[in-house]
Amino acid sequence: MEAIRISCAGYPTRKQFDEFIDRFSILAPEVLYGSSDEISACKRLLEKVGLKGYQIGKTKVFLRAGQMAELDGRRIEVLGRSASIIQRKVRSYLSRRNFIMLRHSVVRLQAACRGYLARQVYEGFRREAACVRIQTDLRMHLARKAYKELQHSAISIQTGIRGMAARKELLFRRQTRAAIMIQSQCRKYLAHSLYLRLKKAAITTQSLWRGRVARRELRKLKMAARETGALQAAKNKLEKQVEELTWRIQLEKRIRADMEETKTQENVKLQSALQEVQLQFKETKEMLIKEREAAKKAAEKVPIVQEVPVVDHAMLQKLSTENEKLKALVSSLEKKIDETEKKI
């Protein structure tokens, strides 16, 4: 009994883990998400509530005195809030349903009223359109009738005016045609009389002028007959001069042909002389080259003793004179070649 008293004095309230979770999980439902361990769930639940002095056993939760009442109070408070929320939701649902039903009824009633009013307005529009159509047809009939009467009157007036204008035009044309015929006959008579006078005057003038011209031609023919003898003598003289000129021209042509032949012969001679001079020039060049080679060979044959050159003065003078002669000959040949080229 003493042990029971002590246990009741320390932790009088004991609950299984599943019972505790079933009873107080409403205080913190998020602790159950993501965990299947009842012990850890109970610990997180008590920590979330902020309760102190409890103990967790192997199979039960031990609570001190008054803690169970505190948890029940919090549970009742949460249940009260939940009940008020549920009631609010239910009442809002019922109110919304009633409002929707009332709105549907009002809409149907408004539709019926508006349909009735629209039918009344449409009937008024139909009557107004019928009245307008009747008025339009009546006004159109009256306007057409007035237009027909006015048109008939205008046509009658226009017919009378146009007939009077046509009669005046016909009278004017007849008068104009008669005046034109009278004028044409008068002008024809005047023109014919003028033509006859001009014709007579022209014939008289032409006959006088032709007689004068014929007399002038007769005098010219007489003078020409007198001058035919002098013209014949002048003609013979001119023929002789023409013959002399033709003979002189032929003579000049022959002289020119002879001169051209002589020029061609001279050109041939000059070309042959040029070829001969060129041949002589080539021969002299070859001789000069041969003499130079001979001089070189002779100079090579002379013995050299102790680097003292032995010079044959007579041989050198002879070679120098021959070289000068050859140079003079070459220069003279070049001059002759230039002269012949200039002549050609």
C-alpha positions in Angstrom: 0.0 0.0 0.0 2.9 2.3 0.8 4.4 1.7 -2.6 1.1 2.4 -4.2 0.8 5.7 -2.2 4.3 6.7 -3.1 3.7 6.0 -6.8 0.4 7.9 -6.7 2.2 10.8 -5.0 5.0 10.9 -7.7 3.3 9.9 -11.0 -0.3 9.2 -10.4 -1.2 9.2 -14.1 0.0 6.5 -16.5 -1.0 5.9 -20.1 0.1 3.5 -22.8 1.9 5.0 -25.7 -0.9 4.2 -28.2 -3.6 5.4 -25.9 -1.7 8.6 -25.2 -1.2 9.2 -28.9 -4.8 8.5 -29.8 -6.0 10.8 -27.0 -3.7 13.8 -27.4 -2.4 13.6 -31.0 -4.9 16.4 -31.8 -2.7 18.8 -29.8 0.2 18.5 -32.4 -0.8 16.3 -35.4 2.4 17.2 -37.3 4.5 15.1 -34.9 3.0 11.9 -36.4 4.1 12.8 -39.9 7.2 10.8 -41.1 7.7 8.7 -38.0 6.3 5.3 -36.9 8.0 5.1 -33.5 5.5 5.7 -30.7 8.1 6.7 -28.0 9.7 9.4 -30.2 6.2 10.6 -31.2 5.2 10.9 -27.5 8.4 12.8 -26.7 7.9 15.3 -29.5 4.2 15.7 -28.6 5.1 16.5 -24.9 7.9 18.9 -26.0 5.5 20.6 -28.5 3.0 21.1 -25.7 5.7 22.4 -23.4 4.9 20.0 -20.5 7.7 19.4 -17.9 8.3 16.8 -15.2 7.0 13.8 -17.1 8.8 10.5 -17.6 8.8 8.1 -20.5 8.9 4.4 -19.6 9.2 1.3 -21.7 5.5 1.0 -22.4 3.9 3.9 -20.7 4.0 7.6 -20.2 4.2 8.8 -16.5 2.6 12.2 -15.7 2.6 14.2 -12.5 -0.5 15.3 -10.7 -2.5 17.9 -12.6 -0.7 17.4 -15.9 -3.4 15.1 -17.2 -6.0 17.7 -16.4 -3.9 20.3 -18.2 -3.6 18.1 -21.3 -7.3 17.5 -21.2 -8.0 21.2 -20.9 -5.9 21.9 -23.9 -7.5 19.0 -25.7 -11.0 20.4 -24.9 -9.9 23.8 -26.1 -8.6 22.4 -29.4 -11.8 20.4 -29.8 -13.8 23.6 -29.1 -11.9 25.5 -31.8 -12.3 22.6 -34.2 -16.0 22.4 -33.5 -16.5 26.1 -34.1 -14.5 25.9 -37.4 -16.7 22.9 -38.4 -19.8 24.8 -37.5 -18.6 27.8 -39.4 -17.9 25.8 -42.5 -21.3 24.0 -42.3 -23.1 27.3 -41.8 -21.2 28.9 -44.7 -22.0 25.9 -46.9 -25.7 26.0 -46.0 -25.8 29.8 -46.5 -24.0 29.5 -49.8 -26.4 26.8 -50.9 -29.4 28.9 -49.9 -27.8 32.0 -51.6 -27.2 30.0 -54.8 -30.8 28.7 -54.8 -32.1 32.2 -54.1 -29.9 33.7 -56.8 -31.1 31.1 -59.3 -34.7 31.9 -58.5 -34.1 35.6 -58.8 -32.3 35.1 -62.1 -35.2 33.1 -63.5 -37.7 35.7 -62.2 -35.6 38.5 -63.7 -35.3 36.6 -67.0 -39.1 36.2 -67.1 -39.7 39.9 -66.3 -37.1 41.0 -68.9 -38.6 38.6 -71.5 -42.0 40.1 -70.9 -40.6 43.7 -71.1 -38.6 42.8 -74.2 -41.8 41.3 -75.9 -43.7 44.5 -75.0 -40.8 46.6 -76.5 -40.6 44.4 -79.6 -44.4 44.7 -80.1 -44.0 48.5 -79.8 -41.1 48.4 -82.3 -43.3 46.3 -84.7 -46.1 48.7 -84.5 -43.8 51.7 -85.0 -42.2 50.0 -88.0 -45.6 49.3 -89.4 -46.7 52.9 -89.0 -43.4 54.1 -90.6 -43.9 51.7 -93.5 -47.5 52.9 -94.0 -46.4 56.5 -93.8 -43.6 55.9 -96.2 -45.8 54.2 -98.8 -48.4 57.0 -98.5 -45.8 59.7 -98.9 -44.3 57.9 -101.8 -47.7 57.6 -103.5 -48.4 61.3 -103.0 -44.9 62.3 -104.1 -45.1 60.0 -107.2 -48.6 61.5 -108.1 -47.3 65.0 -107.7 -44.1 64.1 -109.8 -46.2 62.6 -112.5 -48.4 65.7 -112.8 -45.4 68.0 -112.8 -43.6 65.8 -115.4 -46.7 65.9 -117.6 -46.9 69.7 -117.4 -43.1 70.1 -118.0 -43.3 67.8 -121.0 -46.2 69.7 -122.5 -44.4 73.1 -122.0 -41.1 71.6 -123.4 -42.9 70.2 -126.4 -44.5 73.6 -127.2 -41.2 75.5 -126.7 -39.2 73.0 -128.8 -41.8 73.0 -131.6 -41.6 76.8 -131.7 -37.8 76.8 -131.7 -37.7 74.1 -134.4 -40.1 76.2 -136.6 -37.9 79.3 -136.1 -34.8 77.2 -136.9 -36.4 75.9 -140.1 -37.4 79.4 -141.2 -33.8 80.6 -140.5 -32.3 77.8 -142.5 -34.5 78.4 -145.5 -33.7 82.1 -145.4 -30.0 81.3 -145.1 -30.1 78.9 -148.0 -31.8 81.4 -150.2 -29.3 84.1 -149.3 -26.4 81.7 -150.0 -27.8 80.8 -153.4 -28.2 84.5 -154.3 -24.7 85.3 -153.1 -23.2 82.4 -155.0 -24.8 83.4 -158.3 -23.7 87.0 -157.8 -20.1 86.0 -156.9 -20.1 83.6 -159.9 -21.1 86.4 -162.3 -18.5 88.8 -160.9 -15.7 86.2 -160.9 -16.5 85.2 -164.5 -16.5 88.7 -165.7 -13.2 89.4 -163.9 -11.7 86.2 -165.3 -12.6 87.2 -168.8 -11.0 90.7 -168.4 -7.8 89.2 -166.9 -7.6 86.6 -169.6 -7.9 89.2 -172.4 -5.2 91.4 -170.7 -2.9 88.4 -170.2 -3.2 87.3 -173.8 -2.4 90.8 -175.0 0.6 91.1 -172.6 2.0 87.7 -173.6 1.7 88.4 -177.3 3.6 91.7 -176.9 6.3 90.1 -174.8 6.8 87.1 -177.1 7.1 89.5 -180.1 9.8 91.4 -178.3 11.7 88.2 -177.3 11.5 86.9 -180.8 13.0 90.1 -182.3 15.9 89.9 -179.7 16.6 86.3 -180.6 16.6 87.2 -184.3 19.3 89.8 -183.7 21.4 87.4 -181.7 21.2 84.8 -184.5 22.4 87.3 -187.1 25.4 88.3 -184.9 26.3 84.6 -184.3 26.3 83.9 -188.0 28.8 86.7 -188.5 31.1 85.3 -185.7 31.3 81.7 -186.9 34.4 82.3 -189.0 36.4 83.7 -186.1 35.3 80.8 -183.9 36.5 78.3 -186.5 40.0 79.8 -186.6 40.3 79.9 -182.8 39.2 76.2 -182.7 42.0 75.2 -185.1 44.6 77.1 -183.1 43.5 75.4 -179.9 43.7 72.0 -181.5 47.3 72.7 -182.5 48.2 73.8 -178.9 46.6 70.6 -177.5 48.7 68.4 -179.9 51.9 70.2 -178.8 51.1 69.7 -175.1 50.4 66.0 -175.6 53.8 65.5 -177.4 55.6 67.3 -174.6 53.8 65.2 -172.0 54.9 62.0 -173.8 58.5 63.3 -174.0 58.6 64.0 -170.3 57.2 60.5 -169.5 60.0 58.9 -171.6 62.7 61.1 -169.9 61.3 60.1 -166.5 61.4 56.4 -167.4 65.0 56.6 -168.6 65.9 58.4 -165.3 64.3 55.7 -163.2 66.2 53.0 -165.2 69.5 54.8 -164.6 68.7 55.1 -160.9 67.9 51.4 -160.5 71.2 50.6 -162.3 73.2 52.9 -160.0 71.5 51.4 -156.9 72.5 47.9 -158.1 76.1 49.1 -158.6 76.2 50.7 -155.2 74.8 47.6 -153.5 77.5 45.4 -155.2 80.2 47.9 -154.2 78.8 47.9 -150.6 79.0 44.1 -150.5 82.6 44.2 -151.8 83.6 46.7 -149.2 82.0 44.6 -146.5 84.0 41.6 -147.7 87.2 43.6 -147.6 86.4 44.8 -144.1 85.9 41.2 -142.9 89.1 40.1 -144.6 91.1 42.9 -142.9 89.6 42.1 -139.6 90.6 38.5 -140.0 94.1 39.5 -141.0 94.4 41.8 -138.0 93.3 39.0 -135.7 95.8 36.6 -137.2 98.6 39.2 -136.8 97.7 39.8 -133.2 97.8 36.1 -132.5 101.2 35.8 -134.2 102.5 38.7 -132.1 101.3 37.0 -129.0 103.0 33.7 -130.0 106.3 35.6 -130.8 106.1 37.3 -127.4 105.6 34.0 -125.7 108.7 32.4 -127.5 111.0 35.1 -126.2 113.0 33.7 -123.1 112.8 35.5 -119.7 115.9 35.6 -117.6 115.9 36.9 -114.0 112.6 38.8 -114.7 114.4 41.2 -117.0 112.3 41.7 -120.2 114.0 41.6 -123.5 112.3 43.8 -126.1 112.8 43.7 -129.9 112.2 47.3 -130.8 112.3 46.7 -134.5 109.5 44.1 -134.3 107.4 46.3 -132.1 107.7 49.3 -134.5 106.8 47.0 -137.4 103.7 45.7 -135.5 102.7 49.2 -134.4 102.9 50.5 -138.0 100.9 47.6 -139.3 98.3 48.2 -136.6 98.0 51.8 -137.5 97.6 51.0 -141.2 94.9 48.5 -140.4 93.1 51.0 -138.2 93.2 53.6 -141.0 92.0 51.0 -143.5 89.1 50.0 -141.2 88.1 53.7 -140.6 88.2 54.4 -144.4 86.1 51.3 -145.1 83.6 52.4 -142.5 83.3 55.9 -144.0 82.8 54.4 -147.5 80.1 52.1 -146.1 78.3 55.1 -144.4 78.5 57.1 -147.7 77.1 54.2 -149.7 74.2 53.7 -147.2 73.4 57.5 -147.4 73.4 57.4 -151.2 71.1 54.4 -151.2 
